[in-house]
Amino acid sequence: MGFFDGINERGFAAAALYFAGYADYDLPPLGKEPIAAIDFLHYILGRCASVDDLPVLLKDIRIVGVEDPVTKSAAPLHWIAVDRRGKCVTIEQTKNGLKIINNPIGVLSNSPDFDWHLTNLRNYMEVKTTQQQEVTWGNVSLTPFGQGGGTGHLPGGFTSPDRFVRTAFIKTHVPTPKSRFEAIMTCFHIVNSVFIPKGIVVSERGTDNYTKYIAFINTNICEYYFKTYDNHLIRTANLHDFQDSSEQLIFLGNLD
C-alpha cells in the first residue's frame, strides 16, 4: 500500500513527493526517535492540528530510510503541509539536517530542494498575463501573433523545475474562485497544465512516468476530490462521513 497525501479531522493536510538525490536518511541519530520516511505522512497527520505543531514534533525525531512496498527501496521523499488557515510549509531532510521551510507560494514538486525552486522563479520575472501590443526594431514594426504573448517565457517541459514554475505562475494569477464549485474546477485546471500523458516521459527502465491521479483537499470541510488517469470524472470523499463509523480502513471502491 502507498500513502501519498491526506487530511485529518482538524483540517491539517500533507503530501509526500519524490526527492531523489537530495533526501538524506544517514544522519547521526543523536538520541532522536527514528521515523520511517514512508510512515512520516501518517506520523504528522496523526499528531498535528496545524502547521504550528510541526517544530515541536520534529525536534526530537529523525527520518530514516526503510524499504517500501511501492518502489522496493527506501524512497527519497520530502513533504508539503498546510493547515486550515492556509499556512504552508515544506519539510525536507537533507545532508544539512531536518528542516521546516516556510512555503509562501504553496507549491512543491520534486528535486532539487524547495529553496532552489523558489530562487529559480526569479528567472521568470518577465512572464505576465498580458502581452506587448507592438514594438519597433529599427524600421520594422512587430506585433504579437495573438493572445498569450506574455507567457512565452514559461517553460514547457515536464521536468520538476518546469512543472514548479508553471504551477506557481498559474496558481498565483488565476482569479480567486467565488464558490466551492469554482474552486474545485480551478484547482484541476491548474494541475492539468503539468499533467503528464503516457509515452511522453519514459524512464531509464523503459517504463512510462505519467500522472496516475490528480487530487485536491478542501481543508475547511475535510473533503477530498480526485480523478484518475483513465477516468476524468471528479469524485469526492469526505472525512466526516466516515469518521465515527469504524477504526478499520475504509474501501471507497475501485479507482479505475
HELIX and SHEET records of a PDB file:
HELIX    1   1 ALA A   37  ASP A   39  5                                   3    
HELIX    2   2 PHE A   40  LEU A   45  1                                   6    
HELIX    3   3 VAL A   51  ASP A   53  5                                   3    
HELIX    4   4 LEU A   54  LEU A   58  1                                   5    
HELIX    5   5 PHE A  114  ASN A  120  1                                   7    
HELIX    6   6 LEU A  121  TYR A  124  5                                   4    
HELIX    7   7 GLY A  149  THR A  151  5                                   3    
HELIX    8   8 SER A  160  HIS A  173  1                                  14    
HELIX    9   9 ARG A  180  ASN A  192  1                                  13    
HELIX   10  10 LEU A  239  ASP A  241  5                                   3    
SHEET    1   A 5 ASP A   5  ILE A   7  0                                        
SHEET    2   A 5 ALA A  13  TYR A  18 -1                                        
SHEET    3   A 5 LEU A  77  VAL A  82 -1                                        
SHEET    4   A 5 CYS A  88  THR A  94 -1                                        
SHEET    5   A 5 GLY A  97  ASN A 102 -1                                        
SHEET    1   B 2 GLU A  33  ALA A  36  0                                        
SHEET    2   B 2 ILE A  61  VAL A  64  1                                        
SHEET    1   C 2 VAL A 135  TRP A 137  0                                        
SHEET    2   C 2 VAL A 140  LEU A 142 -1                                        
SHEET    1   D 3 TYR A 213  ASN A 218  0                                        
SHEET    2   D 3 GLU A 223  THR A 228 -1                                        
SHEET    3   D 3 ASN A 231  ASN A 238 -1                                        
END                                                                             
